[in-house]
Amino acid sequence: MEYASDDYKTEKRLFVSGVNVTPDTATHKMQQTKLRFGKTNGIIAFHAIQSFKPGEVTPEIAHSVGVKLAKEIWGDRFEVVVATHLNKEHIHNHFVINSVSFVDGKKYYDNTANYNRMRKVSDRLCEEHNLSVIRNPKGKAKHYAEWYAENNGYPTIRGQVRDEIDEIIKMSYTMDIFWKTLKKRGYEIKDCRKYIAVKPTFAERYLRIDNLGERYTAEAIKQRISNARNGIKEFYAPTLDYNFWLKKYEPVKLKGFKALYYHYLYLFGRIRKRETPQRVSFYMRDELIKFERYQKQFRFLYDNDLETTEQLQNRKISAQAEIEELISKRKTIYGNPEKDNERSKINKRLEKLRKDVRMCKNIEVDSKRISERYKRALELEEDSKRENENKRKGIAYMTKNR
C-alpha cells in the first residue's frame, strides 16, 4: 500500500483515491474486512497496473480513468486504492484490491477471465477519452506482495524456489535424482496427477511448479536435465561469477560499509567454490540468492564513496530534496507540448533519484543483517576448524599409543 500511494510518485498523494474506502485508512479497513469474515490468512491483496502512452494524458485524466475502471470492475464488492504514478515516462495507475469482499466475505478470484475483463474495460475507457490503447496480451496480474518484492529488489519465495531448482538441475543426472535431492533439502512434494506442487522449509503453502514459469514444468525440468546430461548448454541463466568484479577493488583501502559488503560477497564466492565448511553453506543458504541485490548495493556504496551511516543518510536527504524541487518544476510544465523534452529529462532524473533513495533505505536495513550474518558465519567456520583440529589430534594420539 505504501508503494502504491508513495508521495513522490503521486505528487504528494494528490492522485490517490479510494473506492469503498478512504486512502488514509485503507490498510486498517481492509484488515477489518478480513477479520470480520475470519479470513486473515493467505493473499493480502491483489495488484494491477494500467499504463498510458507517454505524453498523451494529463495526471488528472489518467486518475479519473483509473477510478472509473476500479468502480466498474471491483466497486460493487471490493475495497480498492487507486494511485496515479507520475515517476515514469508514461503515467500509470496502480490498483491495490482487497482479497476479501466487504459484501459477502468471498475472496477475489484472480483468473484469466477477470484479467481479460479488466483489459476490455480499460481499453473502452481509454477509447472514450480518445487515448491510445496499450496492449499487452502476455500480461498477468501478480499477488501484490510478490510484485512489490520483485520491484524493490527483495527476494520472493518463488524466486528462491526457482534458484534452488536451477541449482539442483545442474547436479542431477535423472529426474529421480532431482526429486531425491529436492527432498534432501527439506522440500515436501505433492503429485496431484494434473500438476506437481512443492513446499520448501521457508514457505507455509505448496507451490505448483508449473506456476513458476515455462522452464519449471515437469516436462521442462526433464528436458533441461537431459540437455545437461548431453552437454547442451542452457542460455537462460548464466552462472554468476562471484569474484571477477571484486578484483578491481582493493580490500585494504575499503572501510565501513564498503569493507563489510566486500568481505560478505567474498564469502559468497568461497561458499560457491565449496571452500567453506558445510555448516556455513547451510547457514548462508537463504542469503546466496540475494547476491545480485548485495552486489548492486556494494557498487552504489563504492561509486558514491559511502562508508558511514551519516554519509548514507546525507546522500538520501540530498536526493529527496532534489526530488521535491524537480516535482515542483514539473508541475509548471504539464500540458505544454513545447516542454515535452524538458519533462522527459526531469522524469529520467527523478527515476534515478528515487532509485538512489530506495537503495539508501535498503542498505540501512540490509547492512544490519549482513553484519550479523557475516559475524555468525565466521564463528561457525572457526567452530568447524576447531572441531576438525581436535579430531586430528585425537586420531594422532590414538595412533601413537597403539
C-alpha positions in Angstrom: 0.0 0.0 0.0 2.9 2.3 0.8 4.4 1.8 -2.6 1.2 2.5 -4.5 0.5 5.7 -2.6 4.1 6.9 -2.4 4.2 10.7 -2.0 6.9 11.3 -4.6 5.1 9.2 -7.3 1.7 10.6 -6.7 2.5 14.4 -6.3 2.1 14.3 -2.5 -0.9 12.0 -2.8 -2.9 14.4 -4.9 -3.7 11.5 -7.2 -4.7 8.8 -4.7 -8.3 7.8 -4.3 -10.3 5.0 -2.7 -13.2 3.0 -3.8 -15.4 1.8 -0.9 -12.5 3.1 1.4 -10.6 6.2 2.1 -6.8 6.1 1.2 -5.6 7.1 4.7 -7.5 4.3 6.4 -7.4 1.7 3.6 -4.9 -0.7 5.3 -6.9 -0.7 8.5 -10.3 -1.1 6.8 -9.1 -3.9 4.6 -7.8 -5.7 7.6 -11.1 -5.2 9.4 -12.9 -6.8 6.5 -10.7 -9.8 6.7 -11.2 -10.1 10.5 -15.0 -9.7 10.2 -15.2 -12.7 7.9 -12.4 -14.7 9.6 -10.2 -14.7 6.5 -6.8 -13.3 7.7 -4.7 -15.9 6.1 -3.4 -16.3 2.5 -3.1 -13.5 0.0 -3.4 -10.0 1.5 -4.3 -8.0 -1.6 -4.0 -8.1 -5.4 -2.1 -5.5 -7.5 -2.8 -4.4 -11.0 -1.4 -1.6 -13.3 -2.9 0.5 -16.1 -0.5 2.3 -18.3 -0.9 5.2 -20.8 1.1 6.3 -23.8 3.9 8.7 -22.8 2.9 12.4 -23.2 -0.6 11.7 -24.2 -2.6 12.1 -21.0 -2.6 14.5 -18.0 -2.4 13.2 -14.5 -6.0 14.3 -13.8 -7.5 12.4 -16.8 -5.3 9.3 -16.1 -6.5 9.3 -12.5 -10.2 9.8 -13.5 -10.0 6.9 -15.9 -8.4 4.7 -13.2 -11.1 5.5 -10.7 -13.8 4.7 -13.2 -12.1 1.4 -14.0 -11.9 0.5 -10.3 -15.5 1.3 -9.7 -16.7 -0.7 -12.7 -14.6 -3.8 -12.1 -14.4 -4.1 -8.3 -16.7 -1.3 -6.9 -19.7 -3.5 -6.1 -17.8 -5.9 -3.8 -14.2 -4.9 -3.0 -12.2 -2.1 -1.4 -9.7 -0.6 -3.8 -7.0 2.1 -3.6 -6.2 3.8 -6.9 -2.9 5.7 -7.2 -1.7 7.5 -10.3 2.1 7.5 -10.6 4.0 10.2 -12.4 7.5 9.0 -11.8 8.0 7.2 -15.2 8.0 8.4 -18.7 4.5 7.0 -19.0 1.8 7.9 -16.5 0.3 4.8 -15.0 -2.3 3.8 -12.4 -1.8 1.3 -9.6 -4.7 -0.6 -8.1 -4.5 -2.4 -4.7 -7.6 -4.6 -4.3 -8.5 -6.3 -1.0 -8.5 -10.0 -1.5 -11.7 -10.4 0.6 -15.1 -8.8 -0.3 -16.6 -6.5 2.2 -20.1 -7.6 1.0 -20.1 -11.4 1.5 -16.5 -12.3 2.6 -15.8 -14.2 -0.6 -12.3 -14.0 -1.9 -11.3 -12.3 -5.2 -10.7 -14.9 -7.9 -7.7 -14.0 -9.9 -8.1 -15.8 -13.2 -7.8 -15.2 -16.9 -11.5 -14.2 -17.3 -11.2 -11.4 -14.7 -7.9 -10.3 -16.2 -9.4 -10.1 -19.7 -12.4 -8.2 -18.4 -10.2 -5.6 -16.8 -8.3 -5.2 -20.1 -11.6 -4.8 -22.1 -13.0 -2.2 -19.7 -9.6 -0.3 -19.6 -9.5 -0.3 -23.4 -13.1 1.0 -23.7 -12.5 3.8 -21.2 -9.3 4.9 -22.9 -11.1 5.0 -26.3 -13.9 7.0 -24.7 -11.2 9.6 -23.8 -9.5 9.4 -27.2 -6.5 7.8 -25.6 -4.3 5.1 -27.2 -4.7 1.5 -26.1 -1.5 -0.1 -24.9 -2.0 -3.8 -25.5 0.0 -6.4 -23.6 -1.6 -9.8 -24.2 1.1 -11.6 -22.2 0.5 -9.6 -19.1 -0.9 -11.3 -16.0 -1.8 -9.9 -12.6 0.5 -10.9 -9.7 -0.1 -11.1 -6.0 0.7 -7.7 -4.5 3.4 -8.9 -2.1 5.3 -10.8 -4.9 5.0 -7.8 -7.3 6.3 -5.4 -4.6 9.2 -7.7 -3.6 10.4 -8.1 -7.2 10.2 -4.4 -8.0 12.1 -3.4 -4.9 14.9 -6.0 -5.0 13.6 -8.2 -2.3 13.8 -12.0 -2.7 10.5 -13.8 -3.1 9.6 -17.4 -2.2 9.0 -18.2 -5.8 12.3 -16.7 -6.8 14.1 -18.8 -4.1 12.5 -22.0 -5.3 13.4 -21.2 -8.9 17.0 -20.6 -7.9 17.2 -23.9 -6.0 15.6 -25.9 -8.8 18.1 -24.4 -11.2 21.0 -25.4 -9.0 19.6 -29.0 -8.4 19.1 -29.5 -12.2 22.8 -28.9 -12.7 23.6 -31.6 -10.1 21.0 -34.2 -11.4 21.6 -36.9 -13.9 18.0 -38.1 -13.9 14.6 -36.9 -12.7 14.7 -39.4 -9.9 17.9 -37.9 -8.6 16.3 -34.4 -9.0 13.3 -35.3 -6.8 15.5 -37.0 -4.2 17.9 -34.0 -4.0 14.9 -31.7 -3.6 13.6 -33.8 -0.7 17.1 -33.9 0.9 16.9 -30.1 1.0 13.7 -30.2 3.0 11.1 -29.9 0.3 7.8 -31.6 0.6 6.5 -32.9 -2.8 2.9 -33.4 -3.7 2.0 -35.2 -7.0 -1.7 -34.4 -7.9 -1.7 -36.1 -11.3 -2.6 -32.9 -13.1 0.2 -31.0 -11.5 3.1 -31.2 -9.1 3.5 -28.9 -6.1 6.4 -28.4 -3.7 6.7 -26.8 -0.3 10.2 -25.6 0.9 11.0 -25.3 4.6 10.7 -21.5 4.3 7.1 -21.4 2.9 3.8 -22.1 4.6 2.0 -23.4 1.5 2.6 -25.6 -1.5 3.6 -24.0 -4.8 2.7 -25.5 -8.2 5.9 -25.8 -10.1 4.2 -25.0 -13.4 3.3 -21.6 -12.0 7.0 -20.8 -11.6 7.4 -20.3 -15.3 7.6 -22.3 -18.5 11.1 -23.5 -17.6 9.8 -25.2 -14.4 7.1 -27.6 -15.6 7.9 -31.2 -15.0 8.5 -31.7 -18.8 10.7 -28.7 -19.0 12.8 -29.8 -16.0 13.1 -33.3 -17.5 14.3 -31.7 -20.8 16.8 -29.4 -19.0 18.3 -32.4 -17.1 18.6 -34.3 -20.4 20.2 -31.3 -22.1 22.7 -31.0 -19.2 23.5 -34.7 -19.4 24.1 -34.5 -23.2 26.2 -31.4 -22.9 23.7 -29.0 -24.4 24.3 -25.5 -22.9 21.5 -23.5 -21.3 21.3 -19.9 -22.3 18.6 -18.8 -19.8 20.5 -18.4 -16.6 24.3 -17.9 -16.9 26.3 -18.8 -13.8 27.3 -15.8 -11.8 31.0 -15.3 -11.2 31.1 -14.2 -7.6 34.6 -12.9 -7.7 35.6 -11.4 -11.1 34.3 -7.9 -10.4 35.8 -7.8 -6.9 39.3 -7.9 -8.2 39.3 -4.3 -9.2 38.5 -3.2 -5.7 41.3 -3.2 -3.2 40.0 -4.5 0.2 42.9 -2.9 2.1 41.5 0.5 1.1 37.9 -0.2 1.9 36.3 0.9 5.2 32.9 0.9 6.9 30.0 -0.2 4.7 32.2 -0.9 1.7 34.5 -3.2 3.6 31.5 -5.1 5.1 29.9 -5.7 1.8 33.2 -6.6 0.1 34.0 -9.3 2.7 30.4 -10.6 2.7 30.3 -11.0 -1.1 33.8 -12.6 -1.0 32.3 -15.1 1.5 29.6 -15.9 -1.1 32.4 -16.7 -3.6 34.1 -19.1 -1.2 30.8 -20.9 -0.5 30.1 -21.3 -4.2 33.6 -22.8 -4.6 32.9 -25.1 -1.7 35.8 -23.6 0.3 33.8 -23.3 3.5 32.5 -25.9 6.0 29.1 -27.4 5.2 27.5 -25.8 8.2 28.5 -22.4 6.9 27.0 -23.2 3.5 23.8 -24.4 5.1 23.6 -21.3 7.4 24.1 -19.0 4.4 21.8 -20.9 2.0 18.9 -18.3 2.1 21.4 -15.4 1.7 23.0 -16.7 -1.5 20.1 -15.8 -3.7 20.5 -12.2 -2.7 23.9 -11.9 -4.3 22.9 -9.5 -7.1 21.0 -7.3 -4.6 24.0 -7.0 -2.4 26.3 -6.6 -5.4 24.3 -3.6 -6.6 24.4 -2.1 -3.1 28.2 -2.5 -2.9 28.7 -0.8 -6.2 26.4 2.0 -5.1 28.4 2.4 -1.9 31.7 2.2 -3.7 30.8 4.6 -6.6 29.4 7.2 -4.1 32.2 6.7 -1.6 29.8 6.0 1.3 31.3 4.4 4.3 29.3 5.5 7.3 25.6 5.7 8.4 25.9 9.5 8.4 27.2 9.6 4.8 24.4 7.3 3.7 21.7 9.5 5.5 23.1 12.7 3.9 23.0 11.0 0.4 19.4 10.1 0.9 18.4 13.5 2.3 20.1 15.2 -0.6 18.3 13.1 -3.2 14.9 13.6 -1.5 15.5 17.4 -1.6 16.3 17.3 -5.3 13.2 15.2 -5.9 11.0 17.8 -4.2 12.5 20.6 -6.4 12.0 18.6 -9.6 8.4 17.7 -8.8 7.6 21.4 -8.2 9.3 22.3 -11.5 7.5 19.6 -13.4 4.1 20.8 -12.2 4.6 24.1 -14.1 5.1 22.4 -17.5 2.3 19.8 -17.6 0.1 20.2 -20.6 2.7 22.2 -22.5 3.7 20.2 -25.6 6.7 22.5 -26.1 8.1 21.4 -22.8 7.9 17.6 -23.6 11.7 17.3 -23.8 12.3 19.1 -20.6 9.6 17.0 -18.8 11.2 13.8 -20.2 14.6 14.9 -18.8 13.0 15.6 -15.4 11.3 12.2 -15.3 14.5 10.4 -16.1 16.3 12.3 -13.4 13.5 11.6 -10.9 13.7 7.9 -11.7 17.4 7.9 -10.9 17.0 9.9 -7.7 14.2 7.6 -6.5 16.3 4.6 -7.1 19.0 6.2 -5.1 16.6 6.8 -2.2 15.4 3.2 -2.3 18.9 2.0 -2.4 19.9 4.0 0.7 16.8 2.7 2.6 17.6 -0.9 1.6 21.2 -0.6 2.6 20.1 0.8 6.0 18.1 -2.3 6.6 20.3 -4.9 4.8 23.6 -3.8 6.3 22.5 -4.7 9.8 21.5 -8.2 8.8 24.7 -8.6 6.7 26.8 -7.6 9.8 25.1 -10.2 12.0 25.1 -13.0 9.4 28.8 -12.4 8.5 29.8 -12.5 12.1 27.9 -15.7 12.7 29.3 -17.3 9.6 32.8 -16.7 10.7 32.0 -18.1 14.1 30.7 -21.3 12.5 33.7 -21.6 10.3 36.0 -21.2 13.4 34.0 -23.8 15.3 34.3 -26.3 12.4 38.1 -25.7 12.1 38.5 -26.2 15.9 36.5 -29.5 15.8 38.5 -30.8 12.8 41.7 -29.9 14.6 40.6 -31.7 17.8 39.7 -34.8 15.7 43.1 -34.8 14.1 44.8 -34.5 17.4 42.6 -37.4 18.8 43.5 -39.6 15.8 47.2 -38.8 16.2 47.1 -39.6 19.9 45.3 -42.9 19.3 47.8 -43.9 16.6 50.8 -43.0 18.8 49.5 -45.1 21.7 48.6 -48.3 19.8 
